[in-house]
Amino acid sequence: MSEIKIAVAGAGQIGKRHIEMIGRNRHRGCRLSAIVDPAPAAVDVARSLAVPLYGSLEQLIATDRPDAVIIASPNQLHVEQALACVAARLPTLVEKPVAHTVESGVRLCAAAEAANVPILVGHHRRHSAIMSRAVEIVKSGALGRLVAVTGTAMFYKAENEGYYDGPNVWRRQPGGGPILLNMIHEIDNLRALAGEIVSIQAFTSNATRGFPVEDTAAIALRFASGALGTFLLSDTSASDRSWEHASGEDPRFDPAHTSDDDCYVVVGTMGQLSVPTLRLARYPDEAGRSWHKPLARSVVSPEPADPLERQIAHFCDVIRGTAKPLVSARDGLTNLRIVEAIVEAARTGHAVATA
């Protein structure tokens, strides 16, 4: 495949970012071939990029078949559009969440696996150079056997910036809180760092904003390895202990506003790793393990890179058949199941098995 023609379905904020990343990967032999979006605003976007615009994927496939498709449309369209790509045997990158319900996600996974069509889910943090290095360190055994992981995603979504008003008033209602909107990112990272999650317990609160939806959640996790985890989530807290603030990878956040704090700490029998600073503290050997003895400390510094750009580079490899999706449709479905289990655990007050 000398040149990869990639079409993007959805010309909104994330669609435009994918288009930008395709441009940055031109040296890999890919190019934007078309935009699929029925919205009037997409006309100007397509014109500015000098590419054709189609109102539907079916129209695109029948008229100017691409080599692959990126789906960056509203969540409720992900499965319908991905199924059209599977039927046409087109490798697809589907923005997270892979589906708007677990049931529809199951249907998509079954279809993609039966047709042997690769689907990469857009959990872009997994392509972060920081996260990749953290996963390598954990898997290397440097921490020993995993014991625990703790994480935070605490930030403040200002009510005077339109996030909860006008067309966004749905974010005040169940389904619009940080569990369903934000936690799925964290679940994918936690699974990469500590393995499969098999059970969830959770508490939620709406005491700060008083909306019908939660603004804060405290979550307990049990991993298949026997390790335990905790996670504190809040979108109404004056804090910068979140991936966006701590990693400095999101261009929407001014670098001056990023912190040097961590949002994950992974602990094993030999040491601990703080992420995203990648501060490593460990005992030099088994004989040196004691709370009365110091841990040797070091910092790992990976080369900075835009995870969205790395994701498109990986997608090009998937399209060419030289790599398997780092985050498959099955992974995306698992992430969605766990998020729904958090909601159920908080609603019932009982532990919910996820595997």
TAFEN-V280600 format. One record per pair of residues at least 24 apart in sequence whose C-alpha atoms are under 7 Angstrom apart, sorted by the first residue. I is the first residue (numbers start at 0). J is the second residue. Records with the same first field share a line. If there is no record, write none. Layout:
BEGIN
I = J  J
END
This chain:
BEGIN
0 = 319
1 = 28
2 = 28  29
3 = 28  29  30  66
4 = 29  30  31  32  65  66  67
5 = 29  30  31  32  65  66  67  68
6 = 31  32  33  34  65  67  68  69
7 = 33  34  35  68  69  70
8 = 34  35  36  69  70  71  72
9 = 35  36  70  71  72
10 = 36  41
13 = 71
14 = 71
20 = 307  308  311
21 = 311
24 = 312
32 = 65
67 = 91  318
68 = 92
69 = 93
70 = 94
74 = 98  99
75 = 99
78 = 103  104  107
82 = 107
85 = 111  116
88 = 116
89 = 116
90 = 116  117  118  318
91 = 117  118  119
92 = 118  119  120  121
93 = 119  120  121
94 = 120  121
95 = 120  121  122
96 = 331  335
97 = 328  331  332
101 = 332  335  336
104 = 332
108 = 328  329
117 = 324
118 = 324  327  328
119 = 324  326  327  328
120 = 326  327  328  331
122 = 184
123 = 306  307  310
124 = 306
125 = 188
126 = 306  309  310
127 = 305  306
128 = 301  302  303  304
129 = 275  301
133 = 277
134 = 191  192
137 = 192
142 = 266  267  268  269  270  271  281
143 = 267  268  269  270
144 = 267  268
145 = 226  266  267  268
146 = 226  227  266  267  268
147 = 226  227  228  265  266  267
148 = 227  228  229  264  265  266
149 = 228  229  230  263  264  265
150 = 229  230  231  262  263  264
151 = 230  231  232  240  241  262  263
152 = 231  232  233  240  241  242  262
153 = 232  233  234  236  238  239  240  241
154 = 233  234  235  236  237  238  239  240  241
155 = 234  235  236  237
156 = 234  235
171 = 210  211  212
172 = 210  211  212
173 = 211  212
175 = 212
176 = 212  213  214
177 = 214  233  234
178 = 338
179 = 338
182 = 338
183 = 334  335  338
186 = 334
187 = 334
194 = 222  223
195 = 222  223
196 = 220  221  222  223  353
197 = 221  222  223  352  353  354
198 = 350  351  352  353
199 = 340  341  344  350  351  352
200 = 341  344  345  349  350  351
201 = 341  344  345
202 = 345
203 = 345
245 = 275
246 = 275
248 = 305
END
